[in-house]
């Protein structure tokens, strides 16, 4: 889907506009990260943004990429 830096920038931009959307693009719909982000966004918009940016920046994308490598 393009190079990693561009995708990360797009995910962070979407996380500021609509926090669960950025997390959804990285982790999918049924992940714990998405559920937490959705709950925080419902309870308060700012905590949802903070958590979404934290998850997108701090969590290593290596784990996510390894899951796809094992499935392929």
N, C-alpha and C positions, 0 to 999 in steps of 0.2 A: 504494500500500500504506500510506497514511497520510502524515503529515508527516515530513520528513527527520530531525528531532531524535529523534522517537520510534523510528524505525527504527534510527538509529545507536545509541541506548541499548540497544535489544533485541539488536542485533548484538554490542555490547560485552559485555553480560550473558551471552550465549551463548558468546562467546569465552572468558570466564573459566571457564565450566562445561565446555565442550567446544570448544577453540580452532578446530579445522577447521570446525565447524558455522557459526560466525560469519563466517568468511572465505568459506565456500561460499555463504552467503546473499547476499553482496555481489558476488563475482566468478565464481561458478559452479564446476563440478566439474573442468573441464579447464584451469583457469588455472594459471599458474606460482605465483601467490600461495598458492593452495590446496595445491599439491603441496609447496611449501616448508613451509607450516604443518603439514601432515600428517606430513612427515618429522621436523620438530622436535618435534612432540608425541609421536611414537613414540620418539624418542631421549631425550626428557625433557619432562615435563609443563610445567614452568615456562618453558623457552625457547619452547615452543609458545604459551603464553599471552602472553608478551612480544611475540613476533612478530605474533600475531593482533591484539593491541591496536594495535601500531604501524601495521600495514597498514590497519586500519579507521579510525584517527584521522588518520594522516599523509598517506595517499594521497588525492588529491582525488577526490571523487565526480563531479566534472565530466567527467572522462575516461570514467567508466562510463556516465554519462547520455548523453554524446555518441554512444557506440556504439549505444545504443538508438534515438536520434534518427535516425541514418543508416540503421538497418534499417527504421524505420517509414515 
